[in-house]
Amino acid sequence: MSNYGNYYGVPADKSYESGVVPVWLEVKERKVAGGTVDLTGVAAGTLIPLGIPVSLKTMGGEAKFLETYTVEAAVAASGTSLKIKPLNGIVPKAGMIVGKCDADGKAAKAVALSGTPSVSNGVYTFTITAGVLGELSKGDKLYIVSEAGENKVAVLPDGLSWRQIHVEAEGGKGTVAVVTKGQILGDRISAVPDFYKAAMPGITFEYETA
């Protein structure tokens, strides 16, 4: 797979004269060594954008994209079907623990996804146990959480991914470099929640619009 430079494909809700758009204003510091990411299930030809929050604890170790998943259909307290769509194309997998977090990154309820989801138009449908996530509304955001259960906390990032990744073959491993200090144009990456930003004090988010 290929890593591209400090660019981001044109966002769907914006238009630019050029197909490549600068995103990083300045990169001051990166993790000494990057990490490996599991890209199982990500289709060949997928372009994973830069600026995704990443958890990377050891040099050259396993890196985790802290993807945001949007709830695509309301879930009642007794509901057993969860439909989610990844914000950046990171495929949700069995064993991944997700929950709806408050402004401080705390999830009242979190659950480990299980089984093989059905997939349609980029939406992944999982079967869940009734009540494990409580009621959810369409448009709610789910985040990666440290462990399943009640009153758990989100996994926090160590930085943002430096470059976008072009997936040349489905599955396997990829590599990611992680920026820990720098300036980035927040309008040109996917939305980053405030509790993630607070965990990355070395990164300044600049915005072109209010």
N, C-alpha and C positions, 0 to 999 in steps of 0.2 A: 504494500500500500504506500501511498505517497503523502508526504507532508508538504503543504504549500506555505508561502510566506505570510506576512502580516495582512491578510485580506480576509474578506468575508463575502460569500455570495450575496447578491442583492436580495434584501429581505422582501418577502411577499407583499408587504404593505407599503413599500417605497419604490421609487424608480430613480435610477441614476444613469448618466450618460455612458458610464463605463461599467463593464461587468465585474470589475474588481474594485473593492472599496477599502481604503485604509481604515484600520480599527485601532491598533495600538498607537498611541501618541508617543509613548516611551516605555521601553522595557529596561528596568534598572537591575533586576535580579531574578534569576531562575533557580529552581532546585538544582543541586549539583549534578544529579543524574535524573533523567526522566524515568518514566515507569512504563509497564506493559498493561494494556487494556484488553479485556475479553470482548471481541466483536462477534461472537457467535450469534447468528441470526440476522446480522446486518447485511443487507443485500449488496452484491457487487454493484459498483457505480454510485453508491451512496456517498454524499459529501457531508461529513460531520463538521459543523461550524466550530470556529475557535471561540474562546471566551466562556467555555463551560466550566463551572466549578468542579474541581478535582480534589479527591482525597488521595494523598501519596505520603506514606509514613517513612519509607526507607528508600535509600538510593537504589535505583533500578528495580524496585519492588513492584508489587501489584498496585496499579492506579485504578481508582473508581471514579467514573463520571457520575456526578451527583445530579442526575437527570430530574427534570420536573415533568410530572405526568398530569395531564388535564383529564378530569372526569367528563366523559362524553354523554352520560345519561344519568339522571338522578337515581340514587340508591335509597330505598326505604330501610327503616331499621330492621325489617324482616327480609330484606333483599338478599339474593344469593348470586347475583350477577354484577360484575364490575367491569365497566368499559372505560379504558383509558387510552390516551394518545400521548406519545413522547414529544416533548417540545423540540428536541434536537436530534431525534432519530435513534436514540439509544434504546434498543429493544428491551422491554421488561421480561424478566425470566423467573422461572420457579426458584424459590428461595429468597428472592429479593423482598426486603421488608419495607413497607410503605405506610404512610399515615398522613393525615391532614394536620399541618402544624400551625400554631398560632404565631404571633409576631415575634415571639422569643424563641421560636424553633422547637416548641414542645408539642407533642402529639398526645391528645387524650386517649386515642386508640391507634394501635399499629398492628399490622398483620403481615405474615410471610405469604407471598403469592405461591400457589402450588398448581401442579398440573400443567398441561400444554394448552395455551390459549388459542381460541379461534381468532383469525385476523381478517379484517376487511377494510380496505381503504385507509390503512395505517392505524386502525383502531384495534386494540387487543382486548378480547373479552375473556375474563377469568371467572371461574366459579369460586365463590367464597362462602364461608359459614355465616349464616344470618347473625347480624348484630356485631360482628367483629370490628367493623369500621364505623358503626353508627350510621346516622343519616348523612347522605352526601347530596349536594346539588350539582346540576350540570355546570361545568365551568370551575368547580373547586379544583385546587391544586394538591397533588400528593407528592411527598418528598421521601427520600431514602432515610430510614430511621434506624437507630442503633440496634434495637431488639424489639421483638413483638411483645404486645401486652398493653397495659394502660399506663399513661403518664410517662412516656418515653421521650427521648430527645433525638433531634435530627443529627445525622452524621455531618460534621462540619468540614468545609474545604480547607486545603492548605494553599490554594491558589487557583488561577484560571489557566485553562489550556492555551498554549501559546499560538499554535497554528491549527488550521483546519486539516482534516484527514480525508483523503480520498480512498475509499475502500475498493481495492482492485479485484479482490476475490472474496466470496462470501465466507464468513466464519474466520476462525483463527485468532491470532493475537495482533495487536497494533502497538505502536509506541506513542507516547505523548510527553511533551515538555511542559513544565508547569511554571508559570510566572508567579512570583511571590511579591515583587515590588514593581510598580509601574503605573502608567496612566492609560486608560482605555476609554473609548467613546461608547458610553452605555447604550445609546440609541441604536448602535449597529451590531449589538449582540442580543441574544435572547434575555428576557428579563431575569434579573438576579434578585432574590428576596433579601430584605434588609438583614435578616439573621445570618445569611451567608456573608454579606458584605462586612458585617461586624467582626467576623472571624478572619478577615483578610485586610487588616489595617494598612498594609503596605501598598494596597492597590487603590488608586483614586479613580472614581468613575466620573467622567465629564459628560455633559449632556448638551446636545444642540438645540433641544426644545424643552420647554418648561414641563 
